[in-house]
Each structure stands twice: as structure tokens, then as C-alpha cells.
């Protein structure tokens, strides 16, 4: 029941049908109440006096004392049932039992007489008291037919169903627009919504297509500009590195080389993050033994750092983009080395395999990250330290690039940190 209510609240068509149904029922109730009120008023003011006049005419025809022969002729001629009750007479034109004391009569006063009327078993009775006898005149009413109510219900259901089909046909383009927008949101900015209708929904689809074209154009322009700048920077940077090697002063040469290496790393991260900043980015997957990749990286890049290993994934092999996974692990370890406090403990990298997934965890004993910064730490160029001094390290692209690589592989990156205790980064990759 809860699921049905949720679906009705979610579906625009269902809410329109429900609104239509409620409106129809309300109108029927109002019409019926109004009709009954009008009919009752019409019956009381216009019809009932004529009925009583007819009653007096029949009574005069029957006479006083009652003439049974005349009463029988009137009953045959008019189709009414006549019952006469008195001390010396008990006659009925109908053979069925008649119990006047079970009928609740309502009084009607006029200038000539006091008359009464009541109803029982779909028969309306007129009663007049003539002293030593009473005359009851009955007019059979058409009984209610339950079949007519069933037919009316079926007609209402049919009308509601036709309305549902019509409204569904009218709003069918909404689903097409929704799917189109979903594809655009997934990165298919070249997708266009095809709706051949000249109404508000067709105009909405055209507007969404125009918006997608504008967004695609802006993103392409931004991407091309960024890639062009990054590529153009590589050439002078390479020449500068060669020139720096010719400087005699060791201190100046080392500082310049360090700055250029940092700039080159920034350019590499910018290019890589821009390539991955598309949901349909292609990965060059190949069989990779994660433990072996980590051991090689530790030997080649982090041989002078105190890093403990707990590689329990053994020889687990996965289909991964090896250069990017290598960059992911390198960035995590670089962050850990930069922020770790050796006096508090060592950096630990561990791997664990669980059925169809593998987890890579890097922990350090650094100063930790404030809770308010954790939700934003993987955003591009976000740094908890606003001063951006070199000693704080990086430009805020490392963890962003780690997240992009993880998500490109369909994985999840999770960061836990406690101020004064350190930070723990866990990457879950699915086979």
C-alpha cells in the first residue's frame, strides 16, 4: 500500500487521474444533493397539492359510505391500490397483506382538509380519515434497479481509463525528455531529444537540446584551452630544466629543478584530471597484480621513506588501467609522506581482497583534517590551508585526481580523519 501511494505521489499522470476522479465524484455528489433538494421542494410545492386533489376526487367517486363497486372500478382504471378500513368494512383491491400501522405518515394541512402521505415497499400511500372509516390509496413507485448502478460504475471506470490513456499519450514526451536529460547528465552531451510535437513539451525538448549544445560548446572550449595551455607550457618548461642544469650554484640549481618538477607534476595532473572529467572516459584496462604494482612503486619512488606494508591481497589480479592506478597510489603515498609525523608513527599501506573487490588503504599519523573540510577535500584545488604555502604541499589536485581515477574504475574512495591522530584513505575497486 505504501509503495502504491509513493508511486501515485511520484507519477504526474496518476495524480492527474486521481484529481480527475475526485473532482468527478465531488461533482456527482453536489449534483445529486442539489437535484434531491430541488425535487423535494418541487414535489412539496407543486406536485403534492395535485396529488391530494386527485385523492379528494377518488374519495368523492367512492362516496360515503364507501361504494366498493366504484372503488374496484377506480382501482382497475387507474392501476392504484385502494384499501378501505372501518368498523364495518375491511376491503382491499390488492390481495397482498396490507398493514397501515407499519407506515409512517406525514401530515399535510391545507384550507380544506388534513391529509397524510407515507411510503412502504416502494409504494406511496395517501390516507384520509373519514370518521367511521379510513381510505388508503397506493401508487407503486419504480423500484431501484441495482443493475443500473453497476452499469453506471462500469461507465465511470471506462471513462477514467480513457482519460488515463489520453493523459498518458499527452504526457508521454516527458519520459523521453527525462531519459534524454539523464543521458546528457551521464556525459553524452551530443545526445539530442527527438520530439516531433509543436506544443509546450516540444518547446521544452528544443530548449533542453539548445542548453546541451551550449554546455557542450563551453566545456569543449574550456577543455581545449586548458589542454592547449598545458601542452604549450611543456616546451618552455623542458627548455628551462635544461638551462637550469647549467647553473653552477648547487642551491639555486636544486631549487629551480624542484620548482620545475612541481610545475611539471601540476601540468600532468591537470591533463589527467581533464581526461577523466568525463563520465564516458575510456580506460586502457589490462590484467594487473595490485600487490606487485605497489611493491614496484615503493621500490622506485619511495625507497627512502619509512612505509610499512600489509599486502594481504596476495596475487589478486584485476582488469585495471595500470598507469592511472599507479598514479592513484603514488598520490596517496605522497600525501601521506608529506603530512606524516614520524615521531607519532609510520605510514601504512595495506591491501585486502573480498570476493570480487580489492581495498587499498593508506594511513598516516599526521595532524589530521578538520571535520568541516572532509566533504570538500576531494574537490579540485580545494585546500584546508588557505595560505597555500609551499610547505603545506600541493595545489589541491592530488586527492581530486585520486577520486576521478577511482570513480572511472567504478570504485569508491573513502577518507577518514581525526585531528591530532592522522588520516586514513581507503580505495575500493570492483573486479
Secondary structure by P-SEA (a helix, b strand, c coil): caaaaaaaaacaaaaaaaaaaaaaaaaaaaaaaaaaaaaaaaaacccaaaaaaaaaaaaaaacccccaaaaaaaaaaccbbbbbbcccbbbbcccccccccccbbbbbbcccbbbbbbccccbbbbbbbcccbbbbbbbbcccccaaaaaaaaaaaaaaaaaaaaaaaaaacaaaaaaaaaaaaaaccccbbbbbccccaaaaaaaaaaaaaaaaaaaaaaaaaaaaaaaaaaaaaaaaaaaaaaacccaaaaaaaaaaaaaaaaaaaaaaaaaaaccccccccccccaaaaaaaaaaacccccccccccccccccccccaaaaaaaaaaaaaaaaaaccccccbbbbbbbbbcccbbbbbbbbbcccccccccccccccccccccccccccccccaaaaaaaaaaaaacbbbbbbbbcccbbbbbbbbcc
